[in-house]
Every structure is written in C-alpha cells, then in structure tokens.
Amino acid sequence: MSEKNVGKETVLEKRLDKTEKIVYSCISLDPIQFVTLFRSLKMNIDELQFALMKFKLAGMTQRLLNKYFIKKV
C-alpha cells in the first residue's frame, strides 16, 4: 500500500467489514502484540487471526517478532 492518506480511508480500508475495521483501528505504527489485541478486543481468536492474515496478505500490516503487528505506510 503506497498511498499516503492522512485522515482518509484507503481503498483497502473501505473494503473491510465491521469486525475487520475494529481490529485494524487497534493497530498503529507502534507495535502491538497479538495477545494484547486478543484481550482488549475480546473477540473469537479465529476471527482475529483471519483478520490479521487478511491485512498481511493485502500489505496493510506487517508481523514482527514475537507476534507483534504494525501498520504499513
């Protein structure tokens, strides 16, 4: 995702469903661990893993060591 949009949703973000938007909104440029996401969102673990995989495949996020995630710019 090479678009640099400040305050605007990208085309990829507009295609997310409600659950995916909630998960994506919790991820930023500061690394957040999977367990932290899971505990704070209190959602089904399979749904969370699916959303994170979808973001990774779309180039929206990057997985770091120890299951940390960040948004890609």
N, C-alpha and C positions, 0 to 999 in steps of 0.2 A: 504494500500500500504506500505509494509515493505521494499521495495527496497530503498537503499541509493545510488542514482546516482548523482554525481556532474558533470554537463556539458553534461549529456546524457539524451535522452528521454527514459521514461519508456515505457513498452508495452502499457499501457493505454493511454499515451500521443500520441503515434503513431497512435492510432485508432480515434483520434479526427478529425473532419472536419475543414475546414479553419476558419470558424466563431468561433468554439469552441476553436481552438488554440489561436486565438486573445484574447478571453475572458480569457482563462487560463493564458496567458502570463501576464495579468494585475494583477493577484492575486499572492501574495507572503506570506512570513511568517509574514509580517506586516499587520494588519487588514485593510481592505478597505471596505467602506460602499457601499451598493447596489446603492444608488443614485449617488455616485461618479463614479462607473463603468458605469452606465447608461448615465450620462452626458459626460464622457470622450470618450466612445465608439460610442455614437450617433447611436445606433442600435435599432431595434424593441424590445420593452420591453418583448414581449412573447419569442423571441429568446434568450434573455439574461436570463430570468427566467428558460427556458428549459435547457440551458447550465449549469447553476448553480445547478439545480436539478440533472442533469446527473452526474456532478462532485461529488456531495454529495453522491449519491447512489453508485458510483464507489469507494468511500472512498478517493477521491483525494483532497477534500476540507472539511472544517468544517464551519458551520454557527455559529456565536457568537451572543450575544445580540445585539439588535438594528440593525439587518440586516447587520452585518459585516461578512466578509468572509476571511479565511486564507487557505493557502495550508497545507495539512497534510504531514508530513515527514515519 
